[in-house]
Amino acid sequence: MRRTPGANVGTKVALAVATAAVTVASVIGVLVHHLTYDSQLDTARKELDRQLMNAAYDYAAARKSPARVDPPDLPAPVAKAVRGGVRVTYLDSGGHPVLWAATPVSDHEVLALSRSYAPETRSLSDLDRTLYAVGATATVLVSLAGLLLGVRMGRRATAAARTAERIANGDLDARVRPGGRDEIARLSAAVDTMADALGARLEAERRVTADIAHELRTPVAGMSTAVGLLPAGPASDLVRRSVRNLRGLVEDVLEVARMDAQVATLETEQRQVSAMARRAVAEREDVVVRVVRDAVVTTDPRRVERVLANLAANALRHGAPPVEVEVNGPVVRIRDHGPGFPPGLLAVLHTSGPQRFRTTAPGTGTGLGLTIAVGQARLLGAGLTFRNRPDGGAEAVLTLPDRS
């Protein structure tokens, strides 16, 4: 399954922002809660202690006061502390919170005041609800902003990644064209710079290859003429084969250069598919042509025969005979009985196509044969696919279009 970078980045940024917002809101809420609780309790303690002192003066002057002497409901901790000669305030935080203030007035008497602490408790609960609502609202708003930011960053990263994939697949005109000055913009600019450098390098290599091939045509032609003057013999035959192979290689390089420069043109005419297949492999003894159903198509016969000849040569070189060419209407299948395409090469053939002189194993490679076959098929508008047959061997399938 292919993952979408934009979705991943957007989700991660949104989660990170949401986590940070929840953390900050929680910390602030807890801090405000405790500060308010401490402030409320300190204020209530001081006020009740002041009232207790006034009540003590009233008690000493035999005046009435709201304070009680030795109240029966006095909490044990308060009674114990006061009998030690200490004036105290104490919050009894039970089901109904009560705030106490007590002071000794004689060796055996305790003067105490109490009041309900419920108003402060309700006020603190209201504050907690307000903090929760504000925190939740702020978290949602910040998370949405983080999600929008993450999606935007993800889309830009995805655009850069897709452009890089297009460049890797051979589309050297693809560009990201970044905007902004952040890291993603720098990455996008780097991808564009890489594409420019790669395109310039490939263009230079193509020109050098074409120039070398053009320069070699004259001496190779001279060598071919000179070989014809040699006396017959094993040595002469070896030289002739070598010169013929060299001449074929030069023509292959020139063909690739023409396709790279996009100057190749089609010369179409009506031909039988079986006739083109037989002409393409006429000089190869280990190739068998079988016609299931013939067809007449309008195409460039020279290029079709070149594709079939290269595929058959590649099957003989890297597979095992016999090589079978099956004609079924406009579809031509070329298969061998060898080990099949290597997995790495098959993956390349299914994505970016063969790379010239690409080596698949020590001593082996695709050379220019498959490169020219794929390029010619693309120029013809034909389909060319590769696979390994379940019963063994490699198979290439050429599907010719009918231009009639």
Beta strands, then each sheet from edge to edge (+ up, - down):
strand 1: 68-69
strand 2: 88-92
strand 3: 98-104
strand 4: 110-116
strand 5: 269-272
strand 6: 287-293
strand 7: 296-299
strand 8: 323-328
strand 9: 331-335
strand 10: 383-388
strand 11: 394-399
sheet 1: 1+ 4- 3+ 2-
sheet 2: 5+ 7-
sheet 3: 6+ 8+ 9- 11+ 10-
end
